[in-house]
Amino acid sequence: MYRYLTGILAVIIATGAVAFTKPNATMKQNPKTLSYYFQFTGAHGDEANVTEWQEISLSDYNALSCSGQNEGCKIATSSVSNPTASFPNRDISSVTVNANDVPQQTMDNFQVVNKP
Amino acid sequence: MKHFLKYQNKGLKHIIITDLISGLLLLLFLYTSLSKLADYETFKNVLLASPLLSPLAGIIAWVLPFAEIVIVVLLFIPDFRLKGIYASFITILFFTLYLIYMITFTPHLPCNCGGVLKLLTWPQHIFFNLFFILLSLTGILLYKRTKNTISDCPP
């Protein structure tokens, strides 16, 4: 019976940990690439206007919850092939954003990821 | 008699250590599987954001947590513990290889993380996994040694 002891203890700790810590989807910075994060500051339907996207930090990006009507509430971009360049990483004009879809990437060398 | 006690103590020590190792692995797998099932939609969305796994996201989102629960059951029952440690070793090894692939080829890495794991960077996450890989290996070796110690024990 004592051989079940560590298992029982582990089950109690694991269930307690799940109950008290809520896992959530966070974006973690890849150490190999330079990334930029944007938040949509405009009104629903105006997602395609790139001036309505404001650059934010990774922690702000992770803290931002996408609720309401705006599908494209935040964007993460980075360049794999040219990680040090400031362009086009910071330029989100090549990203197609509309009110009904998540942002889509339109260039090969940078990736757009909407909130999972 | 002295020899017998020596062998018995050594075997007992190994059994206690392997039980502790399987307890730690059980804790890890139960926590991660329950986290995934508790927030299934988020976990599925994280898989959808992964370029490598997105085509199979719907299947993996169910299969992975249940596979982890099977490992938990194996680790819980003493007779199946060695199989559970083997399964843990293989699973964590795959997770680590996947992480290395993601860090190498993907600029944005979504993580369905909770607790301490949320605070870890990706390289730290890999070291975290490597620790559990080493722990599983230690468990396998000790388990085998325990069996040998018991079978080598003089009558």
Boltz contact constraints between the chains, C-beta under 6 A:
constraints:
  - contact:
      token1: [A, 3]
      token2: [B, 19]
      max_distance: 6.0
  - contact:
      token1: [A, 3]
      token2: [B, 78]
      max_distance: 6.0
  - contact:
      token1: [A, 6]
      token2: [B, 19]
      max_distance: 6.0
  - contact:
      token1: [A, 6]
      token2: [B, 20]
      max_distance: 6.0
  - contact:
      token1: [A, 6]
      token2: [B, 23]
      max_distance: 6.0
  - contact:
      token1: [A, 7]
      token2: [B, 26]
      max_distance: 6.0
  - contact:
      token1: [A, 7]
      token2: [B, 76]
      max_distance: 6.0
  - contact:
      token1: [A, 10]
      token2: [B, 23]
      max_distance: 6.0
  - contact:
      token1: [A, 10]
      token2: [B, 26]
      max_distance: 6.0
  - contact:
      token1: [A, 10]
      token2: [B, 27]
      max_distance: 6.0
  - contact:
      token1: [A, 13]
      token2: [B, 27]
      max_distance: 6.0
  - contact:
      token1: [A, 14]
      token2: [B, 27]
      max_distance: 6.0
  - contact:
      token1: [A, 14]
      token2: [B, 30]
      max_distance: 6.0
  - contact:
      token1: [A, 14]
      token2: [B, 31]
      max_distance: 6.0
  - contact:
      token1: [A, 17]
      token2: [B, 31]
      max_distance: 6.0
  - contact:
      token1: [A, 18]
      token2: [B, 34]
      max_distance: 6.0
  - contact:
      token1: [A, 18]
      token2: [B, 35]
      max_distance: 6.0
  - contact:
      token1: [A, 21]
      token2: [B, 114]
      max_distance: 6.0
  - contact:
      token1: [A, 21]
      token2: [B, 115]
      max_distance: 6.0
  - contact:
      token1: [A, 23]
      token2: [B, 35]
      max_distance: 6.0
  - contact:
      token1: [A, 23]
      token2: [B, 39]
      max_distance: 6.0
  - contact:
      token1: [A, 23]
      token2: [B, 112]
      max_distance: 6.0
  - contact:
      token1: [A, 23]
      token2: [B, 113]
      max_distance: 6.0
  - contact:
      token1: [A, 23]
      token2: [B, 114]
      max_distance: 6.0
  - contact:
      token1: [A, 25]
      token2: [B, 42]
      max_distance: 6.0
  - contact:
      token1: [A, 25]
      token2: [B, 46]
      max_distance: 6.0
  - contact:
      token1: [A, 25]
      token2: [B, 110]
      max_distance: 6.0
  - contact:
      token1: [A, 25]
      token2: [B, 112]
      max_distance: 6.0
  - contact:
      token1: [A, 26]
      token2: [B, 111]
      max_distance: 6.0
  - contact:
      token1: [A, 26]
      token2: [B, 113]
      max_distance: 6.0
  - contact:
      token1: [A, 26]
      token2: [B, 118]
      max_distance: 6.0
  - contact:
      token1: [A, 27]
      token2: [B, 108]
      max_distance: 6.0
  - contact:
      token1: [A, 27]
      token2: [B, 110]
      max_distance: 6.0
  - contact:
      token1: [A, 28]
      token2: [B, 109]
      max_distance: 6.0
  - contact:
      token1: [A, 28]
      token2: [B, 111]
      max_distance: 6.0
  - contact:
      token1: [A, 28]
      token2: [B, 122]
      max_distance: 6.0
  - contact:
      token1: [A, 30]
      token2: [B, 103]
      max_distance: 6.0
  - contact:
      token1: [A, 30]
      token2: [B, 107]
      max_distance: 6.0
  - contact:
      token1: [A, 30]
      token2: [B, 109]
      max_distance: 6.0
  - contact:
      token1: [A, 33]
      token2: [B, 107]
      max_distance: 6.0
  - contact:
      token1: [A, 76]
      token2: [B, 108]
      max_distance: 6.0
  - contact:
      token1: [A, 78]
      token2: [B, 107]
      max_distance: 6.0
  - contact:
      token1: [A, 80]
      token2: [B, 107]
      max_distance: 6.0
  - contact:
      token1: [A, 111]
      token2: [B, 107]
      max_distance: 6.0
  - contact:
      token1: [A, 113]
      token2: [B, 49]
      max_distance: 6.0
  - contact:
      token1: [A, 113]
      token2: [B, 108]
      max_distance: 6.0
  - contact:
      token1: [A, 116]
      token2: [B, 45]
      max_distance: 6.0
  - contact:
      token1: [A, 116]
      token2: [B, 46]
      max_distance: 6.0
  - contact:
      token1: [A, 116]
      token2: [B, 49]
      max_distance: 6.0
  - contact:
      token1: [A, 116]
      token2: [B, 110]
      max_distance: 6.0
